[in-house]
Amino acid sequence: MGAVELFAEVGGMPLSEAAARFAAAGVPVFPCVPGEKRPLVRRGFHDATADPVQVAGWWSRWPSANIGIPTGAASGVEVVDVDVHANGTGFPAFREAHRQGHAAGWAALVRTPSGGLHAYYPAHRDRVQSSWQAARAHVDFRGDGGYIIAPPSKVLRTGGVRAPYRLIVASGDTPVPVDAVRLREFLDPRTPISIDGARAARFERRGSDAKVLAGWVAGRGEGERNRGLFWAACRLAEAGASPDATLDALGPAAEHAGLGSREIMATIRSAYRTTHPAPRMSVEPVADERNVMRRSPGRVIS
């Protein structure tokens, strides 16, 4: 029995019991701060395990800890995360993607504390699909290198109320993997960038370099996370990456390492100020903390 099949069963359970049920079913879990999404263990989702002794030890120490599950090959599930923010919602984009066949085949739908949605899919057996953000569409993908908070966890909302993750519906059909590349191209089509020959090689290398840097940032422990993110962001900036490309590449990794969105915002902003001093670029926060930078002149960084 996998994670999705357990969602209906664990809905009313204490978190410690639910974590034990996931582990007993072979689903790796790790503890997160009660009422939050930040990991309590040093290596975050890299420490996830289905070992019942370790899981019992964690939740004995932190009985109110939220339940984190790594996405991708580690757990066999991938998630399309539909966000709801003050400046927009991902539901229109997700509905259109579903209508166009880019997001059909989900195994379960889970309501998130913000009023958003987690659509669960089986992980692709023959393809590694890394996590990414399509911030303009307010939709994220959680695959390899990512994690989600699972039911019956709760997150503290405005007003001091803890709202739960709860199962809405499980599919009665056989679920199918989502093609994360096609979905991202649909949600966040990229405008071709014209660059000179001297910078072309740097951009050609940047794709693989960004993946390596993101994996390295995701593995930083407490005391190393901010410095690691700053260093990696500087390297991508020096290679010619735009701020939004750097955010796409490093933002989820930094979040998964345990940094909050405000810290990520400040650190990447600092990296670009260091490598591209004013007046070339100015950076300011926008309403959505994930849309953390604005470049002038140019387009909004998302």
LUMGUPA-102697 format. One record per residue (C-alpha): chain; x, z, y. Coordinates in nm, 2 decimals, padded with zeros to 4 digits. Layout:
<atoms>
mol, east, up, north
A, X, Z, Y $
...
</atoms>
This chain:
<atoms>
mol, east, up, north
A, 00.00, 00.00, 00.00 $
A, 00.14, -00.10, 00.34 $
A, 00.11, 00.04, 00.69 $
A, -00.21, -00.16, 00.78 $
A, -00.39, -00.05, 00.47 $
A, -00.33, 00.31, 00.56 $
A, -00.46, 00.30, 00.92 $
A, -00.82, 00.36, 00.81 $
A, -00.72, 00.66, 00.60 $
A, -00.49, 00.84, 00.85 $
A, -00.72, 00.82, 01.15 $
A, -00.83, 01.18, 01.14 $
A, -00.52, 01.34, 00.98 $
A, -00.27, 01.57, 01.15 $
A, 00.04, 01.36, 01.25 $
A, 00.26, 01.54, 01.00 $
A, 00.03, 01.45, 00.71 $
A, -00.01, 01.09, 00.83 $
A, 00.37, 01.05, 00.85 $
A, 00.40, 01.18, 00.49 $
A, 00.13, 00.93, 00.38 $
A, 00.32, 00.64, 00.54 $
A, 00.64, 00.75, 00.37 $
A, 00.48, 00.79, 00.03 $
A, 00.36, 00.43, 00.06 $
A, 00.71, 00.31, 00.13 $
A, 00.66, 00.25, 00.50 $
A, 00.96, 00.37, 00.71 $
A, 00.88, 00.60, 01.00 $
A, 01.06, 00.80, 01.26 $
A, 00.94, 01.07, 01.51 $
A, 00.87, 01.01, 01.88 $
A, 00.82, 01.25, 02.16 $
A, 00.47, 01.40, 02.15 $
A, 00.24, 01.22, 02.38 $
A, 00.51, 00.95, 02.45 $
A, 00.68, 00.65, 02.29 $
A, 01.04, 00.77, 02.32 $
A, 01.22, 00.84, 01.99 $
A, 01.32, 01.19, 01.91 $
A, 01.61, 01.08, 01.68 $
A, 01.94, 00.96, 01.81 $
A, 01.93, 00.60, 01.69 $
A, 01.56, 00.55, 01.74 $
A, 01.40, 00.30, 01.50 $
A, 01.73, 00.25, 01.33 $
A, 01.69, 00.59, 01.18 $
A, 01.34, 00.51, 01.03 $
A, 01.31, 00.60, 00.67 $
A, 01.05, 00.64, 00.39 $
A, 01.25, 00.93, 00.23 $
A, 00.98, 01.20, 00.19 $
A, 01.23, 01.48, 00.23 $
A, 01.36, 01.35, 00.56 $
A, 01.02, 01.27, 00.69 $
A, 00.89, 01.62, 00.60 $
A, 01.19, 01.77, 00.77 $
A, 01.13, 01.58, 01.09 $
A, 00.76, 01.67, 01.12 $
A, 00.83, 02.03, 01.02 $
A, 01.05, 02.05, 01.32 $
A, 00.82, 01.84, 01.55 $
A, 00.47, 01.87, 01.40 $
A, 00.31, 01.69, 01.70 $
A, 00.56, 01.40, 01.71 $
A, 00.41, 01.06, 01.74 $
A, 00.48, 00.82, 01.45 $
A, 00.71, 00.52, 01.51 $
A, 00.73, 00.23, 01.27 $
A, 01.00, -00.04, 01.30 $
A, 00.86, -00.39, 01.30 $
A, 01.00, -00.69, 01.12 $
A, 01.16, -00.69, 00.78 $
A, 01.21, -00.31, 00.77 $
A, 00.83, -00.25, 00.74 $
A, 00.69, -00.59, 00.66 $
A, 00.47, -00.60, 00.97 $
A, 00.50, -00.77, 01.31 $
A, 00.28, -00.70, 01.61 $
A, 00.15, -00.89, 01.90 $
A, 00.11, -00.63, 02.18 $
A, -00.16, -00.72, 02.43 $
A, -00.10, -00.51, 02.75 $
A, -00.34, -00.39, 03.02 $
A, -00.18, -00.32, 03.36 $
A, -00.30, -00.25, 03.71 $
A, -00.19, -00.61, 03.80 $
A, -00.32, -00.79, 03.50 $
A, -00.43, -00.80, 03.13 $
A, -00.31, -00.99, 02.83 $
A, -00.65, -01.04, 02.68 $
A, -00.73, -01.39, 02.83 $
A, -00.39, -01.52, 02.71 $
A, -00.43, -01.37, 02.37 $
A, -00.78, -01.50, 02.32 $
A, -00.67, -01.85, 02.42 $
A, -00.37, -01.83, 02.19 $
A, -00.60, -01.72, 01.91 $
A, -00.84, -02.01, 01.99 $
A, -00.55, -02.26, 01.98 $
A, -00.44, -02.12, 01.64 $
A, -00.12, -01.95, 01.76 $
A, -00.24, -01.59, 01.69 $
A, -00.49, -01.63, 01.41 $
A, -00.44, -01.46, 01.08 $
A, -00.40, -01.10, 01.19 $
A, -00.43, -00.82, 00.93 $
A, -00.57, -00.55, 01.16 $
A, -00.65, -00.48, 01.53 $
A, -00.56, -00.15, 01.68 $
A, -00.68, -00.02, 02.02 $
A, -00.39, 00.12, 02.22 $
A, -00.43, 00.42, 02.46 $
A, -00.41, 00.20, 02.77 $
A, -00.70, -00.01, 02.65 $
A, -00.48, -00.28, 02.52 $
A, -00.45, -00.42, 02.17 $
A, -00.20, -00.43, 01.88 $
A, -00.26, -00.72, 01.65 $
A, -00.08, -00.67, 01.32 $
A, 00.05, -00.96, 01.11 $
A, 00.26, -00.97, 00.79 $
A, 00.63, -01.03, 00.86 $
A, 00.75, -01.38, 00.79 $
A, 00.94, -01.38, 00.46 $
A, 01.16, -01.68, 00.53 $
A, 01.23, -01.63, 00.90 $
A, 01.37, -01.35, 01.12 $
A, 01.16, -01.32, 01.43 $
A, 01.31, -01.11, 01.70 $
A, 01.11, -00.90, 01.96 $
A, 01.04, -01.06, 02.30 $
A, 00.83, -01.01, 02.61 $
A, 00.61, -01.27, 02.79 $
A, 00.55, -01.05, 03.09 $
A, 00.36, -01.31, 03.30 $
A, 00.10, -01.33, 03.02 $
A, 00.11, -00.95, 02.96 $
A, 00.18, -01.00, 02.59 $
A, 00.48, -00.88, 02.39 $
A, 00.59, -00.95, 02.04 $
A, 00.73, -00.68, 01.82 $
A, 00.94, -00.82, 01.54 $
A, 01.30, -00.75, 01.42 $
A, 01.47, -00.52, 01.67 $
A, 01.14, -00.35, 01.77 $
A, 00.90, -00.08, 01.69 $
A, 00.54, 00.03, 01.75 $
A, 00.36, 00.36, 01.77 $
A, 00.11, 00.38, 01.49 $
A, -00.23, 00.55, 01.45 $
A, -00.32, 00.84, 01.46 $
A, -00.05, 00.89, 01.74 $
A, -00.16, 00.97, 02.09 $
A, -00.01, 00.90, 02.43 $
A, -00.06, 01.10, 02.75 $
A, -00.26, 00.91, 03.00 $
A, -00.33, 00.97, 03.37 $
A, -00.52, 01.30, 03.41 $
A, -00.34, 01.48, 03.13 $
A, -00.56, 01.33, 02.85 $
A, -00.40, 01.22, 02.53 $
A, -00.56, 00.90, 02.41 $
A, -00.52, 00.78, 02.05 $
A, -00.41, 00.46, 01.88 $
A, -00.71, 00.38, 01.66 $
A, -00.80, 00.11, 01.41 $
A, -01.07, -00.13, 01.54 $
A, -01.10, -00.36, 01.24 $
A, -00.91, -00.48, 00.94 $
A, -00.93, -00.84, 00.84 $
A, -01.13, -00.93, 00.53 $
A, -00.93, -01.25, 00.49 $
A, -00.57, -01.29, 00.36 $
A, -00.35, -01.24, 00.67 $
A, -00.08, -01.49, 00.75 $
A, 00.24, -01.45, 00.96 $
A, 00.24, -01.55, 01.32 $
A, 00.49, -01.82, 01.44 $
A, 00.65, -01.61, 01.71 $
A, 00.84, -01.91, 01.86 $
A, 00.53, -02.12, 01.90 $
A, 00.34, -01.83, 02.04 $
A, 00.60, -01.76, 02.30 $
A, 00.62, -02.12, 02.40 $
A, 00.25, -02.12, 02.44 $
A, 00.24, -01.80, 02.64 $
A, 00.55, -01.84, 02.85 $
A, 00.66, -02.21, 02.88 $
A, 01.00, -02.23, 03.03 $
A, 01.08, -02.46, 03.32 $
A, 01.40, -02.66, 03.25 $
A, 01.69, -02.54, 03.46 $
A, 01.92, -02.79, 03.62 $
A, 02.28, -02.67, 03.62 $
A, 02.62, -02.82, 03.68 $
A, 02.86, -02.90, 03.40 $
A, 03.08, -02.60, 03.47 $
A, 02.79, -02.36, 03.40 $
A, 02.63, -02.56, 03.12 $
A, 02.86, -02.42, 02.85 $
A, 02.79, -02.07, 02.97 $
A, 02.42, -02.12, 02.93 $
A, 02.46, -02.29, 02.59 $
A, 02.65, -01.98, 02.47 $
A, 02.41, -01.73, 02.64 $
A, 02.14, -01.75, 02.37 $
A, 02.36, -01.62, 02.09 $
A, 02.55, -01.38, 02.32 $
A, 02.22, -01.24, 02.45 $
A, 02.11, -01.16, 02.09 $
A, 02.43, -00.99, 02.02 $
A, 02.42, -00.79, 02.34 $
A, 02.05, -00.69, 02.28 $
A, 02.14, -00.56, 01.93 $
A, 02.42, -00.36, 02.07 $
A, 02.21, -00.21, 02.35 $
A, 01.94, -00.12, 02.10 $
A, 02.19, 00.09, 01.90 $
A, 02.31, 00.29, 02.19 $
A, 02.26, 00.67, 02.16 $
A, 02.18, 00.93, 02.42 $
A, 02.45, 00.93, 02.68 $
A, 02.54, 00.57, 02.62 $
A, 02.22, 00.39, 02.69 $
A, 02.23, 00.34, 03.06 $
A, 02.59, 00.25, 03.07 $
A, 02.55, 00.01, 02.77 $
A, 02.25, -00.16, 02.94 $
A, 02.44, -00.19, 03.27 $
A, 02.74, -00.34, 03.10 $
A, 02.54, -00.59, 02.89 $
A, 02.33, -00.69, 03.20 $
A, 02.65, -00.75, 03.40 $
A, 02.78, -00.97, 03.12 $
A, 02.47, -01.19, 03.12 $
A, 02.46, -01.20, 03.50 $
A, 02.83, -01.32, 03.50 $
A, 02.75, -01.58, 03.24 $
A, 02.49, -01.73, 03.48 $
A, 02.17, -01.59, 03.32 $
A, 01.88, -01.54, 03.56 $
A, 01.75, -01.19, 03.61 $
A, 01.42, -01.27, 03.42 $
A, 01.62, -01.41, 03.12 $
A, 01.83, -01.09, 03.12 $
A, 01.52, -00.87, 03.13 $
A, 01.36, -01.07, 02.84 $
A, 01.68, -01.03, 02.64 $
A, 01.77, -00.67, 02.71 $
A, 01.45, -00.50, 02.82 $
A, 01.29, -00.45, 02.48 $
A, 01.63, -00.34, 02.33 $
A, 01.68, -00.08, 02.60 $
A, 01.33, 00.05, 02.56 $
A, 01.38, 00.08, 02.19 $
A, 01.70, 00.27, 02.25 $
A, 01.49, 00.52, 02.43 $
A, 01.51, 00.42, 02.80 $
A, 01.20, 00.43, 03.01 $
A, 01.09, 00.13, 03.21 $
A, 01.19, 00.28, 03.54 $
A, 01.54, 00.34, 03.41 $
A, 01.56, -00.02, 03.28 $
A, 01.44, -00.14, 03.62 $
A, 01.70, 00.05, 03.81 $
A, 01.99, -00.03, 03.57 $
A, 01.93, -00.41, 03.56 $
A, 01.87, -00.41, 03.93 $
A, 02.21, -00.23, 03.98 $
A, 02.38, -00.48, 03.75 $
A, 02.26, -00.78, 03.95 $
A, 02.35, -00.61, 04.28 $
A, 02.70, -00.55, 04.15 $
A, 02.76, -00.90, 04.02 $
A, 02.57, -01.08, 04.29 $
A, 02.60, -00.88, 04.61 $
A, 02.36, -00.93, 04.90 $
A, 02.27, -01.15, 05.07 $
A, 02.26, -01.37, 04.76 $
A, 02.00, -01.17, 04.60 $
A, 01.76, -00.88, 04.67 $
A, 01.58, -00.68, 04.41 $
A, 01.26, -00.48, 04.45 $
A, 01.01, -00.32, 04.22 $
A, 00.67, -00.47, 04.17 $
A, 00.34, -00.31, 04.05 $
A, 00.40, -00.37, 03.68 $
A, 00.71, -00.18, 03.57 $
A, 00.79, -00.45, 03.31 $
A, 00.79, -00.71, 03.59 $
A, 01.09, -00.53, 03.74 $
A, 01.27, -00.77, 03.96 $
A, 01.20, -01.02, 04.23 $
A, 01.46, -01.29, 04.33 $
A, 01.45, -01.45, 04.67 $
A, 01.44, -01.73, 04.71 $
A, 01.29, -01.83, 04.38 $
A, 01.02, -01.73, 04.14 $
A, 00.90, -01.38, 04.05 $
A, 01.10, -01.23, 03.77 $
A, 00.89, -01.12, 03.48 $
</atoms>
